[in-house]
């Protein structure tokens, strides 16, 4: 049957929802600990009508996008440079080893001290998480470019750094850099929650508020909100990636 | 062959040697190589692998630096570039369509967008692939890819075309087909061609002159003119004779070299 995979995945999702619904409904789990899926539409409507939902989505989305742009932009530039020039890589080698293992959440105290409880603090924390992923992906992608293609471009007279970058390195490294960007796309949502735990308004802070009031249905509403936002972004990313990599068989 | 012989050489290689050092071990790839190529001449360089044939082309392209000797190029003033190289593997840039691949070398010139497109199309037409201008490289066969690589080299209108075993990775039918195409293109464009191959029969079929390299480091072992009128017939007795003679000379030289070793 051709539709078997579709049917099976729908079945899996339905079974998951059924078990979830049954657990609080038959008091296997107290309702205060786990809201039933059927409670969620109401909770969502309450949040939506008060305008809070839209505002929180708007705030988080702006942290997310700005943080992602900064982190991935700087990560790609430095990754490409260290990939192209060993001198720059050696120069930064120990700086990287020193800074890399610090979890981005550990920067929260500094973020607050430097930027205050402000959007900039959240953007900063998010961009650090994104930075490393894209940095290493870009560096490896540039290193991995086929030597033969570089020689070919050399043979046609493109020998300066910028010429090589444009004619061969960047296009050849694009698939590898895109893998890094896609990983970072998911990682950045985790960073959003973490960054907003420090009090900057957004989905993360709203979840913390709700959880301190034991409003678990609202917590789940925002968990799902994040899942949907991520899903849409990933789908858009894959769509544009396919257009960008049309040349791949 | 004909009027060609009077003009000064377009390539003069004198005493060319190349050695490199790796992990403290010095390897000599070429030693004392002399070679003159006249304008419009088709010279084939033969020799087994590791004899420095490709290295010679890389030196000419300025992709490798010689340790000793000199290379002098006297390209026709009308030529935009002195040299263009066709590699053994087509090395098409997979993210560029066929036409864009052919245009690559032109992006280094002062030609306008329209001129680049026209010249690229002209080169593609010359190799008979105009219809495939919009394809991606992965959609081409091995022979088509090599034709595109040839068009890419021709598009920059080089004075001299260097070819590094360009047909050796192709099946026999495709190879013979491309050999004849090359003969036709050479007749149409009058290009000077320096063609490296390990296939002596191919060298004799294509070239005006065959230069055999041998030994380690590589040296010139034999030089033979192929004074057979064109169009040549594949497998003609005159060609086979020259082939046999070149092979015999290489074998004799190799035997002599071994004796030197023993002593």
Interface residues (C-beta under 8 A of the other chain):
Chain A: X148 X149 X151 X152 X153 X154 X155 X156 X157 X158 X167 X168 X171 X172 X174 X246 X247 X248 X249
Chain B: X61 X63 X81 X84 X85 X87 X89 X91 X93 X94 X95 X96 X97 X104 X105 X107 X108 X136 X137 X138 X156
